[in-house]
Amino acid sequence: MAKQTLDLGKRWYVLHTYSGYEENVKRNLEQRIDTFDMHDKICAVMVPKEKKIKIKAGKRVTVEEKVFPGYVLVEMVVTDDSWYVVRNTPNVTGFVGAGTTPVPIDPKEMLSLQKRVSDDEPLHKIDLDVNDSIQIIDGPFKGFEGKVSDVDDARGKIKVLVSMFGRETPVELDALQVKKV
């Protein structure tokens, strides 16, 4: 069990939950905060999400994905009471930390995470590097293979050298139109 107070003040902690139950845990915990009048000790509950661009049915759509599936962040002052309320919330399997003592998140990491989830621009996640071999899976060059010559993360575009008519031709494609070979 936690010590009477860890004397760290209000800090962010990570809760481990059953995957897929993050929103459920957030809702239950917020209800328990109201029921047990813990607003002074448990300040915020967050399921970090970020926007990403994917292709569904041939169209680009923006989707929200959990940054850490199976985890919920909670800002709280750790006392016996607050620890008990959080720990006994349905679908919470425990705090992330050594033994039974929760370990707070480094404030710099938390600032970085908050900036990441508050960005309104969706992320283009391109896990390709220059000289990677790719296959084009969508668009007018579907079925062609080539090598990556440039990656533009900001725009979500890549330049690919495709062999056409016996020579290398540069083609700019959306990163979602290719897959790594």
Secondary structure by P-SEA (a helix, b strand, c coil): cccccccccbbbbbbbccccaaaaaaaaaaaaaaaaccccccccccbbbbbbbbbcccbbbbbbbbccccbbbbbccccaaaaaaaaaccccccccccccbbbbccaaaaaaaaaaaacccccccccccccbbbbbccccccccccccccccccccbbbbbcccccbbbbbbbcccccccc
